[in-house]
Each structure stands twice: as C-alpha cells, then as structure tokens.
Amino acid sequence: MELISDGSWEDIGLGALEGRVLEQLVRLPAANARALSEAAGMSLPQAEQSLRRLEKHALATRTGDRPARWIASPPRASIGTLLARRRTQLARAENLTEQLHAAYEAASGPRSTRLIELLEHESEVSARYAGLLQSSAHEVLHLAKPPYVTAHGGGGGEPTVADGVRLRSVYETGGFSDALSLETALRGTADGGELRLASHLPTKLVVVDRREALLPARVDRPSAGSLLVRSSALVAALVSLFEMVWEQAVPASLETRLDTPAFERRSRSAPVDPRTREVLRLMAAGMKDDTIARVLGVSRRTVQKHVSEAGTALGAKTRFQIALLATEQGWLERSSAVPAPAE
C-alpha cells in the first residue's frame, strides 16, 4: 500500500508525523516506538510524541508490555469518529460565515446587493479583482489595455487562475511598451491560457464564470474607479462584446514567435511561408512594425523585409494593398482587418 500524502492527514486534523506513524502501525500486529520511528523515518522522541497524540484521538492503544508496544485501532471506526468531529466543526464555521455575512449586509445596506457596485478606491479594485479570479470555477474572459490593474497592483501581467479554469485574454498591443510586458503576457499561454492581440480595445474588462464583470467606470479617466456588475443581462452583453473582440483579434503564443531573423524565400509550390503569413496577419490587425517585431521576437528590419518582399510578390506598393491582395490570394483570413497606414 502506498503512503498517504502528508497533506491528506492535515485535512482531517492530524499532523504529518502522526499520519506517517499511523501508516506504519496499521501494517503491524504490534510495535514499539523505536521500531515505528525507524519505519517512519523519524527520531524516537518524534515517534513517541506522535503515538501519544494518536492515543488521544483513539487511533492507537498502548499495551502493558515493557517496553510498551502499540496497536492500531480499526481505522474505519476510529478515523470515522475523527471525520464526524471535523464535519461538526465545518458546520459551525459555515454558520459563523452566514452570521458574519448578515452583519456585513446590515452594515453595508443596499450597497452590497446592488446589481452594479461602484468601487472608488484603487486598493478596493485590486482586492475585488483578486477575489474574482480566486472565485473563478470555469472561465475567465479578459480584455487588457493600459494602464493595467492587477491583483497585486502591479504591471500588466497575465492574471492567475486555478487549474482547470479556461482563461482567454485579449491584449491591446499599445500596452507592450517593452519586451518584458509582452513576455509576461505570453507566458500565460504556456500555463494553458489563450492569448490574442488587438491594436485597439474598447475597454478593460474581466468577466468571471459569466456571472460577474469588472470594468472601468470611465474609459477616459481610470482613476474614477471601477464597476462591479452582477446584472445577468449586463454581464451577458459584456460577454457578447468580448466574443466580438476575440473573434477579430490575432492569436499569439510563444510558439508563434520566429526562431531566427532569416527570411525564407517562397517556392512556387508554397506561395507564402508561415513566417511571412504571421507578419502579414499582425500587420492586417493594425499593428505597427515595432509591435510586430516585439511579438515575433525579431528585429524591425526583418519585419520590413517580410512586408517588402510580400509586396513585391503581390505587385502591391502600400500596406493597404498588401493586406487586400494577400487576403484575395488566400494568404490571410478574409475576416482580417485592413490596416491603417503605419506612422
């Protein structure tokens, strides 16, 4: 039988050392403290103290031998008693939680039950943001644009959610003022998150499990606070907004970055190589050369070479014409946006 993890014993109110001793004791008809200490890999005083605690919980019984020998109590009955006691404690904790929440609502008045709540202070916004992420069980939708507000009040890092929660983020490329901010966002894709990029976002937004949403109270003045939305109708509308933005945004991940700056010329059988296609996709999304270079991990000059050679192959002179003709040739999806002239 494999050993039970230390954390499992702590979950039912036993210490890790006590659990290790008990795991050895149940395998033996009877054993003294020294034999158990050696089997459990601990000192004799630790084993003796653990045995006394197990005896207190009725999980072990001491014989009258000299030296004393120990016998395990039937685990199903003895641990069952311990679990019943634990359930009673949890029930009391739940009752206390309800009493505290009732007191909170009585003090807060209608503020805490409104469908839309105004969070006026940055510290409150950060705390609610962290709380929303921690409470997520299924899905987090995230629109990120500068200035960033995170659970730690810091820079523009990808938000952290529990394992099994699907995270989809769209970042405004204007927020990537340096390579570090881009790398921080891209690392979220390595942890199972999905990242897309857009040249412009309508607002910052976080939607958790399609039940609550957090967004700025005023787009033009971030210091005006944020709105916590609980209205199912408004949350549904914000989800629809996110999905429209997500559909138009450009997928990005660590795997899409170019490994080398070399430009691979196209053959007749391959009208456009994957690297050029990626440059054109980002360009069609409205990104400037500097941003494309940061996203793909290459130099600005390499990006311009890809664009220039694509223009030559297509017979196009402007970025607008390149995007248009590339779409007609099937190099890009027809939903790709036609870029504005680069500055």
Secondary structure, 3 states (H helix, E strand, C coil): CCCCCHHHHHHCCCCHHHHHHHHHHCCCCCEEHHHHHHHHCCCHHHHHHHHHHHHHCCCEEECCCCCCEEEECCHHHHHHHHHHHHHHHHHHHHHHHHHHHHHHHHHHHHHHHCCEEEECCHHHHHHHHHHHHHHCCCEEEEEECCCCCCCCCCCCCCCCCCCCCEEEEEEEHHHCCCHHHHHHHHHHHHCCCEEEEECCCCCCEEEECCCEEEEECCCCCHHHCEEEECCHHHHHHHHHHHHHHHHHCEEECHHHCCCCCCCCCCCCCCCCCHHHHHHHHHHHCCCCHHHHHHHHCCCHHHHHHHHHHHHHHHCCCCHHHHHHHHHHCCCCCCCCCCCCCCC
